[in-house]
Amino acid sequence: MTMQYRRLGRSGLQVSVLSFGSWVTFGPQLAAGGGAEECLSAAYEAGINFFDNAESYAGGESERIMGESIRHLGWPRHSYVVSTKLFWGIHDGVVNMRNTLNRKYLSQAIDASLERFGLDFVDLVFCHRADPSTPIEETVWAMSDMVSSGKALYWGTSEWTADEIRAAWGIAERHHLHKPVMEQPQYNLFTRRRVEQEYARLYDDIGLGLTTWSPLSSGLLSGKYTDGIPEGSRAALPGYEWLRDSLTDPDRNNAVRELQKIAGSLDATLAQLAIAWCVRNPHVSTVITGASRVSQVHDNLGALDVVDRLDPGVLAQIDTITSGLAR
């Protein structure tokens, strides 16, 4: 099991094909100095060099936990790539600081993120969602200035439409600004259309890189929800009730049972099959994985050995099983 590295789109930056993200786990499940540090260490030692985060994860606590853990582990700053994402804000009831990409919010939010991380810069910064209330030109200038100031090295988007990404790139091109380099969309066996169809022309036209999230469809593709919501699972956590309907969908869970049979025939876990399926897409720069235990980190890493087993016949079987259920 050897880690692979891919360029982030058309940039010169290389990221591990599997990366480690802190959504849900850092804060609600893991604290600094304990499980968080152990999971980060296991990922890093296996060759993972990209660690994904966001301002809004656990209200900023996730950034603090990751920063504190990395300092305690003593990693040289040149040896890892870290990201944050900005949009939702963490200041309740404050005008201009919630659900926006205006210049005031962005300039203050990146400073606050860096303070929580304890870093001088992040490698990647994403606009966590599009903001229809702020002119894209204002956002592009603010993000480009963020890169010029050295507070971030590359900027990109998350869950933007192809038209919005192309508009931002075009504004940057016309004004000789730093262009958006990467997009962070959800991508898994049940969520495919945006990556495979909507963005199809952007890979060649502007060199878009992808840091995809939720390869297990919030745990559905781990198989843990085929018999309901287990205690201690993500869907059982306070604030994640919105996930329950999709995770207990009968048709999707029937498909999961069929996918488990394919995974077994490949001597793999279902999670490894699902992650490997994402990795095998050459447009994906890195697949963000999550874990609340070191054993899950190691299980996710086992997906690297499964990628080459996904021959055309296996991929056709997978498509047949998920046909009509993917969006």
ZAMAR-718524 format. One record per residue (C-alpha): residue number from 0; x, y, z. Coordinates in steps of 0.25 Angstrom, whole numbers, plus 5000, padded with zeros to 4 digits. Example, Ala and Ser with C-alpha at 12.3 -4.5 7.8 and 13.67 -1.06 7.14 Angstrom:
<sites>
    k     X     Y     Z
    0  5049  4982  5031
    1  5055  4996  5029
</sites>
This chain:
<sites>
    k     X     Y     Z
    0  5000  5000  5000
    1  5008  5012  4995
    2  5002  5026  4995
    3  5000  5033  4981
    4  5001  5048  4979
    5  4994  5056  4968
    6  4995  5070  4964
    7  4984  5079  4969
    8  4978  5082  4955
    9  4987  5090  4947
   10  4995  5095  4959
   11  5009  5090  4962
   12  5004  5086  4976
   13  5004  5071  4979
   14  4994  5065  4989
   15  4992  5051  4994
   16  4981  5043  4986
   17  4975  5041  5000
   18  4974  5052  5009
   19  4969  5054  5024
   20  4957  5063  5027
   21  4952  5067  5041
   22  4937  5070  5038
   23  4928  5064  5049
   24  4939  5057  5056
   25  4948  5068  5061
   26  4940  5075  5073
   27  4927  5066  5073
   28  4935  5053  5075
   29  4950  5056  5076
   30  4958  5066  5084
   31  4972  5071  5083
   32  4983  5062  5090
   33  4975  5049  5089
   34  4968  5043  5077
   35  4970  5054  5068
   36  4985  5054  5069
   37  4985  5039  5068
   38  4977  5039  5055
   39  4985  5051  5049
   40  4998  5043  5052
   41  4993  5030  5046
   42  4989  5038  5033
   43  5002  5046  5033
   44  5011  5033  5035
   45  5004  5026  5023
   46  5008  5038  5014
   47  4995  5046  5014
   48  5000  5061  5013
   49  4986  5068  5011
   50  4978  5071  5023
   51  4964  5078  5021
   52  4957  5087  5030
   53  4947  5099  5031
   54  4944  5111  5039
   55  4930  5106  5042
   56  4933  5092  5046
   57  4929  5091  5061
   58  4929  5106  5061
   59  4944  5108  5059
   60  4947  5097  5069
   61  4952  5088  5058
   62  4962  5097  5053
   63  4967  5099  5068
   64  4968  5084  5070
   65  4976  5082  5057
   66  4985  5093  5059
   67  4988  5089  5074
   68  4990  5074  5070
   69  5000  5077  5058
   70  5008  5086  5067
   71  5009  5075  5078
   72  5013  5065  5067
   73  5024  5074  5063
   74  5021  5073  5048
   75  5030  5083  5039
   76  5021  5093  5032
   77  5027  5089  5019
   78  5022  5075  5020
   79  5007  5076  5020
   80  4996  5084  5012
   81  4985  5089  5021
   82  4972  5096  5016
   83  4960  5104  5022
   84  4947  5108  5016
   85  4940  5121  5018
   86  4925  5125  5016
   87  4916  5121  5027
   88  4922  5129  5038
   89  4922  5127  5053
   90  4917  5140  5059
   91  4902  5138  5061
   92  4894  5151  5059
   93  4905  5159  5053
   94  4902  5166  5040
   95  4912  5164  5029
   96  4918  5152  5036
   97  4909  5140  5033
   98  4906  5133  5019
   99  4914  5143  5011
  100  4926  5144  5002
  101  4927  5159  5004
  102  4941  5166  5005
  103  4939  5170  5020
  104  4935  5156  5024
  105  4946  5149  5016
  106  4957  5158  5021
  107  4954  5156  5035
  108  4950  5141  5034
  109  4964  5137  5029
  110  4971  5145  5040
  111  4962  5138  5050
  112  4964  5124  5044
  113  4979  5126  5044
  114  4979  5130  5059
  115  4971  5117  5062
  116  4981  5108  5054
  117  4993  5116  5060
  118  4998  5117  5046
  119  5004  5128  5037
  120  4997  5123  5025
  121  4988  5112  5020
  122  4991  5105  5007
  123  4977  5104  5001
  124  4965  5113  5004
  125  4951  5110  4999
  126  4939  5119  4997
  127  4930  5108  5004
  128  4918  5112  4996
  129  4914  5122  4986
  130  4908  5135  4990
  131  4897  5140  4981
  132  4896  5153  4989
  133  4911  5158  4987
  134  4916  5161  4973
  135  4925  5150  4968
  136  4935  5161  4964
  137  4936  5165  4979
  138  4939  5151  4984
  139  4949  5149  4973
  140  4957  5161  4977
  141  4956  5158  4991
  142  4961  5144  4989
  143  4972  5148  4980
  144  4977  5158  4990
  145  4977  5148  5001
  146  4987  5140  4992
  147  4995  5152  4989
  148  4996  5155  5004
  149  5002  5141  5007
  150  4991  5137  5016
  151  4987  5126  5006
  152  4995  5120  4994
  153  4983  5115  4986
  154  4968  5118  4986
  155  4956  5111  4981
  156  4941  5108  4982
  157  4932  5097  4989
  158  4919  5093  4983
  159  4919  5104  4973
  160  4912  5102  4959
  161  4920  5101  4947
  162  4915  5114  4942
  163  4919  5121  4955
  164  4933  5115  4955
  165  4935  5119  4940
  166  4930  5133  4943
  167  4940  5134  4955
  168  4951  5129  4946
  169  4948  5139  4935
  170  4948  5151  4944
  171  4961  5147  4949
  172  4967  5144  4935
  173  4962  5158  4931
  174  4968  5166  4942
  175  4981  5157  4944
  176  4977  5152  4957
  177  4980  5139  4964
  178  4970  5129  4958
  179  4962  5119  4966
  180  4970  5106  4965
  181  4961  5095  4971
  182  4947  5091  4975
  183  4942  5083  4986
  184  4929  5075  4982
  185  4922  5063  4988
  186  4926  5051  4980
  187  4922  5037  4983
  188  4914  5025  4976
  189  4901  5032  4979
  190  4905  5047  4976
  191  4912  5047  4963
  192  4905  5056  4953
  193  4913  5069  4956
  194  4927  5063  4956
  195  4924  5054  4944
  196  4915  5063  4935
  197  4914  5078  4940
  198  4929  5080  4942
  199  4933  5072  4930
  200  4938  5083  4921
  201  4945  5091  4933
  202  4956  5080  4934
  203  4962  5083  4921
  204  4957  5098  4919
  205  4962  5103  4932
  206  4970  5092  4938
  207  4960  5090  4950
  208  4965  5081  4961
  209  4956  5074  4971
  210  4957  5071  4986
  211  4945  5062  4987
  212  4937  5060  5000
  213  4928  5049  5006
  214  4933  5037  4998
  215  4924  5028  5007
  216  4912  5037  5006
  217  4912  5041  5020
  218  4914  5026  5024
  219  4903  5020  5016
  220  4914  5013  5007
  221  4920  5007  5020
  222  4909  4998  5021
  223  4906  5002  5036
  224  4892  5007  5033
  225  4886  4995  5026
  226  4879  4991  5039
  227  4876  5005  5044
  228  4883  5016  5052
  229  4894  5010  5061
  230  4897  5017  5074
  231  4909  5026  5073
  232  4908  5027  5058
  233  4908  5041  5051
  234  4893  5041  5049
  235  4891  5039  5064
  236  4899  5052  5067
  237  4891  5064  5071
  238  4890  5074  5059
  239  4891  5063  5049
  240  4876  5059  5048
  241  4876  5064  5034
  242  4884  5052  5030
  243  4875  5041  5035
  244  4865  5040  5023
  245  4876  5038  5013
  246  4883  5028  5022
  247  4871  5020  5024
  248  4866  5020  5010
  249  4861  5006  5007
  250  4865  5006  4992
  251  4879  5011  4995
  252  4882  5001  5006
  253  4877  4990  4997
  254  4888  4995  4987
  255  4898  4995  4998
  256  4895  4981  5001
  257  4898  4977  4987
  258  4911  4986  4987
  259  4915  4978  4999
  260  4915  4965  4991
  261  4924  4972  4980
  262  4934  4977  4991
  263  4934  4963  4997
  264  4938  4957  4984
  265  4950  4967  4983
  266  4954  4964  4997
  267  4951  4978  5001
  268  4942  4985  5011
  269  4930  4993  5005
  270  4937  5006  5010
  271  4950  5002  5002
  272  4942  4999  4990
  273  4934  5012  4991
  274  4947  5020  4993
  275  4955  5013  4982
  276  4943  5016  4972
  277  4945  5031  4975
  278  4960  5030  4973
  279  4960  5023  4960
  280  4954  5036  4954
  281  4966  5043  4948
  282  4960  5057  4950
  283  4960  5055  4965
  284  4972  5061  4971
  285  4969  5055  4985
  286  4958  5048  4992
  287  4956  5054  5006
  288  4953  5043  5016
  289  4949  5044  5031
  290  4951  5035  5043
  291  4949  5035  5058
  292  4958  5024  5061
  293  4972  5020  5056
  294  4966  5006  5051
  295  4957  5014  5042
  296  4969  5022  5036
  297  4976  5009  5033
  298  4963  5003  5027
  299  4962  5015  5018
  300  4976  5014  5014
  301  4973  5000  5009
  302  4965  5006  4998
  303  4979  5008  4991
  304  4980  4993  4988
  305  4966  4992  4982
  306  4967  5003  4971
  307  4974  4993  4961
  308  4963  4982  4964
  309  4953  4991  4958
  310  4953  4986  4944
  311  4942  4989  4934
  312  4934  4977  4938
  313  4934  4981  4952
  314  4931  4996  4949
  315  4919  4991  4940
  316  4913  4983  4951
  317  4914  4995  4961
  318  4907  5004  4951
  319  4896  4994  4949
  320  4894  4994  4964
  321  4894  5009  4966
  322  4886  5012  4953
  323  4874  5021  4956
  324  4879  5024  4970
  325  4891  5033  4967
  326  4888  5048  4965
</sites>
